[in-house]
Amino acid sequence: MKSLFFIPVYNQAQELPGLLDELRAASPLACDTLLLVNNGSDDGSAELVRASGFPWLDLPRNRGVGHAFMQAVDWALERGYDVLGVLAGNGKMLPAEMPRVLDPILRGQADYVTGSRFLTGGASPNMPRFRETSIPLVNTFVRLLTGARVTDATCGYRAYRLALLHRAEFDWHTPWLDTYAFEYYLYAKVLLDRRIRWMEAPITMRYPPPGRRYTKIKPFLGWYDMLKPWVVARFDGRGFAEEPQT
C-alpha cells in the first residue's frame, strides 16, 4: 500500500525547524511521501514549508485544520495513495514513531489506527494538568456515544485507509467540518461502525515546559468544535457503505 503522511502548518515558525530536522534525521521515513500543508501562515512558516525539500500545498488563508485535512486527502486520492496519516506541525509528535500508527495498516491488521499517550509504551512529558483531567472526561463522553473504550480520544497522531472515504455516505467536504470537526467526525464514524477494524497504538506527546504555549485550541470554542462532531456523528444516521468484495 502506498502511504502519505501530511503535516498541517499554521504559524509555527518556532517549532517547524526542529521538526524538519527530526524528519530529515529519521530518513528514510516509514511513509512513502510526506506532504506539508501551509494553512495560511503569516509568520514565516510558509517560507520554511516551501524551502523544506518536501512536497507542499500552500493554502491562502486558514479556514481551519479540518480544511487542511480535506486538501491533503484530495491530494492523496488524486495520486493514488492508499493510506493517509497526520503528524502535528508543533513538534509534539515524534516522526520516529510513525511506524507505530502506520505499520498495523500496512500489515493488514487495522483500517484505522490512532495514537495513545496512555498505553504502555506511550508517554506525555510535561503534560499540563488540564489535559490530565480533561482527556479522561472526553474518553467517557466518547464511550457513552459510541460504546468504544478508548484511552486517548483527543490524540491527533493517526493513520487510516483512504478506502474509508471512498465508502463514506456523508459529505466530508461540508464547511462545518473545516474546524477540528473533520478528524473527530471521521473518528466517531469509525468507532460507530463495527465492521471497521480500529486500534490504538502507544505514542509520545511531548509538551513544552510550563509557561510556554502548547496548543492553538481556543478555550470553550475550540473544545466545542472538538466535541460537537461526536454528537452529530452519533445521531445523523450516516455511515459507510459495504466494502466491495474482491
C-alpha positions in Angstrom: 0.0 0.0 0.0 1.1 3.5 -0.9 1.2 5.8 2.2 1.2 9.6 2.7 1.6 11.5 5.9 0.8 15.2 6.0 1.7 18.0 8.4 -0.7 20.9 8.7 1.3 24.1 9.5 -0.1 27.3 10.8 2.2 30.0 12.3 4.7 27.5 13.6 8.0 29.2 12.6 9.4 28.5 16.0 8.6 24.8 16.2 8.8 23.8 12.5 12.6 24.0 12.0 13.2 21.5 14.8 10.5 19.2 13.4 12.0 19.4 9.9 15.4 18.4 11.4 13.9 15.4 13.0 12.1 14.4 9.8 15.4 14.5 7.9 17.2 12.6 10.7 14.5 9.9 10.6 15.0 9.4 6.8 14.0 7.1 5.3 10.6 7.7 6.7 8.1 4.9 7.3 5.7 6.5 4.8 6.2 6.8 1.1 5.6 10.6 0.9 5.5 13.4 3.4 3.3 16.4 2.5 3.4 19.8 4.2 0.3 21.9 4.1 0.8 25.6 4.9 -2.6 26.7 6.3 -2.4 30.5 5.6 0.5 31.2 7.9 1.8 34.8 8.2 4.8 34.4 10.5 7.4 33.0 8.1 6.2 29.4 8.2 5.2 29.5 4.6 8.8 30.2 3.5 10.0 27.3 5.7 7.5 25.0 4.1 8.5 25.9 0.6 12.2 25.5 1.4 11.7 22.2 3.2 12.5 19.9 0.3 9.2 18.1 0.9 6.1 18.3 -1.3 3.8 21.1 -0.1 0.5 22.8 -0.6 0.0 26.5 0.1 -3.5 27.5 1.3 -4.1 31.2 1.0 -5.9 31.5 4.3 -6.6 29.5 7.4 -10.1 28.0 7.2 -9.4 25.5 9.9 -7.3 22.4 10.4 -10.2 20.3 9.0 -10.0 22.1 5.7 -6.3 21.3 5.6 -7.2 17.7 6.1 -9.6 17.8 3.2 -7.0 19.3 0.9 -4.4 16.7 1.9 -7.0 13.9 1.4 -7.9 15.2 -2.0 -4.2 15.4 -2.9 -3.6 11.9 -1.8 -6.7 10.4 -3.6 -5.8 12.2 -6.8 -2.4 10.5 -6.7 -3.5 7.0 -5.8 -2.4 6.8 -2.2 -4.0 4.0 -0.1 -3.2 5.3 3.5 -3.2 8.8 5.0 -1.6 9.8 8.2 -1.1 13.1 10.1 1.7 14.5 12.1 1.3 17.7 14.1 3.4 20.7 13.0 4.0 21.8 16.5 6.7 19.3 17.3 4.7 17.4 20.0 4.7 14.2 18.0 7.8 12.1 17.2 8.5 11.4 13.5 10.4 8.3 14.6 7.2 6.8 16.0 5.3 7.0 12.7 5.6 3.2 12.2 3.5 2.7 15.4 0.4 4.1 13.7 1.2 3.1 10.1 2.5 -0.5 10.3 -0.7 -2.1 11.6 -2.5 -0.8 8.5 0.3 -1.9 6.1 0.3 -5.4 7.7 -3.5 -5.6 7.2 -4.3 -5.7 10.9 -6.3 -2.5 11.1 -8.2 0.1 8.9 -7.7 3.0 11.3 -5.0 3.5 14.0 -4.9 6.3 16.4 -2.2 7.1 19.0 -2.5 7.0 22.7 -0.1 8.5 25.2 -1.7 6.5 28.0 -1.0 2.9 26.7 2.0 1.0 27.9 4.9 2.3 25.8 3.4 5.8 25.4 4.4 8.9 27.2 3.4 12.6 27.7 6.3 14.6 29.3 5.2 18.0 30.7 1.6 17.3 30.0 -0.5 20.2 31.5 -2.7 19.4 34.5 -5.8 20.5 32.5 -5.1 17.8 29.9 -4.5 15.2 32.6 -8.0 15.8 33.9 -9.9 16.6 30.7 -8.9 13.7 28.5 -10.4 11.0 30.7 -13.6 13.0 30.7 -13.6 13.1 26.9 -12.9 9.4 26.8 -16.0 8.8 28.9 -18.0 11.1 26.7 -16.9 9.1 23.6 -17.7 5.8 25.2 -21.2 6.9 26.1 -21.8 8.0 22.5 -20.1 5.2 20.6 -19.7 2.3 23.1 -16.0 2.2 22.3 -13.4 2.2 25.1 -10.6 4.4 24.0 -7.8 5.6 26.2 -6.9 8.8 24.4 -9.8 10.2 22.4 -8.0 13.6 21.7 -4.7 12.3 20.3 -4.2 13.5 16.7 -1.4 11.1 15.7 -3.3 8.7 13.4 -3.4 6.9 10.1 -6.2 5.3 8.1 -7.0 3.6 4.9 -8.3 6.1 2.3 -10.8 3.5 1.1 -12.9 4.6 4.1 -13.5 7.9 2.5 -14.4 6.3 -0.8 -17.1 4.4 1.1 -18.3 7.4 3.1 -22.1 8.0 2.7 -21.6 11.5 4.3 -20.2 14.7 2.7 -16.8 15.1 4.2 -16.2 18.3 2.3 -19.1 20.1 4.1 -17.9 23.5 5.5 -18.8 22.8 9.2 -16.0 20.2 9.2 -13.4 22.8 8.3 -12.5 23.1 12.0 -11.3 20.3 14.3 -14.6 18.6 13.4 -13.2 16.8 10.3 -10.9 14.4 12.2 -13.3 13.8 15.1 -16.3 13.2 13.0 -14.5 10.6 10.9 -13.1 9.0 14.0 -16.6 8.8 15.5 -18.0 7.2 12.4 -15.2 4.6 12.5 -15.9 3.7 16.1 -19.7 3.5 15.4 -19.2 1.1 12.5 -18.5 -2.4 14.0 -17.2 -3.6 10.6 -14.2 -1.3 10.7 -11.0 -2.6 12.4 -9.5 0.1 14.6 -6.9 0.2 17.3 -4.8 2.5 19.5 -1.0 2.4 19.4 1.3 3.8 22.1 2.9 7.1 21.1 4.7 10.0 22.8 3.2 13.5 23.1 5.8 15.9 24.4 4.8 19.3 25.8 6.9 22.4 26.3 8.0 23.4 29.8 5.3 25.0 31.9 4.5 28.6 31.0 5.0 28.1 27.2 2.2 27.8 24.7 1.4 24.2 24.0 -1.8 24.4 21.9 -3.7 26.7 19.5 -7.1 25.3 20.7 -9.2 28.3 21.8 -10.9 27.9 25.3 -14.5 26.8 25.1 -15.0 27.4 21.3 -12.2 25.0 20.4 -13.4 22.3 22.7 -16.9 22.8 21.4 -15.6 22.3 17.9 -14.0 19.0 19.0 -17.0 17.6 20.9 -19.8 18.6 18.6 -18.8 16.2 15.8 -19.1 13.2 18.1 -22.7 14.1 18.9 -23.6 14.8 15.2 -21.9 11.5 14.1 -23.9 9.5 16.6 -27.3 10.8 15.6 -27.1 11.9 11.9 -27.8 8.4 10.6 -24.9 8.4 8.0 -22.0 6.0 7.8 -20.0 3.8 5.4 -21.1 1.6 2.5 -20.2 -2.0 2.5 -16.6 -2.7 1.4 -16.5 -4.0 -2.1 -15.8 -7.8 -2.3 -12.6 -8.7 -4.1 
